[in-house]
C-alpha cells in the first residue's frame, strides 16, 4: 500500500541519514560501523512506530472478505476501526514491529551502505575500525 510505503521509506532513509550524521565524531567525516548499525536500528524502529497505523489499515483491508466485505474503502476502514477500538487499535502489533524493525534495519542499512562504498557508489565515508 503506497499510502504506507512512500512516507515510510522517506522517513526510514531520513532518520538513517540524520542519525549517521549525529553519531559521527567531531573531526571525522565518516560514521563508524557501530554508528551505521545503531542508525539503521533506530531508523527502522522509528519508521515502524510511525507507519503502524497505516499498516493496521492495510492489513484490515487485505483480510476483508470478498463476498461479504465489511469495509467500503480505506476511509470507512479507518473510521470504523476507530469507532470500535479507539486510537489503540491503530497501534496493534507496534511492539513486535518495532522490536523486529531494529535488528533487521540495522543490518540491512549497514550492508547497503558498505556495499555502496565498496562498489564506488555514494560516498558513505565509513570508518571500519577505531582509527
Secondary structure, 3 states (H helix, E strand, C coil): CHHHHHHHHHHHHHHHHHHHHHCCCCCCCCCEHHHHHHHHHHHHHHHHHHHHHHHHHHHHHHHCCCCCCCCCCHHHHHHHHHHHHCHHHHHCCHHHHHHHHHHHHHHHHHHHHHHHHHCCCCCCCCECCCC
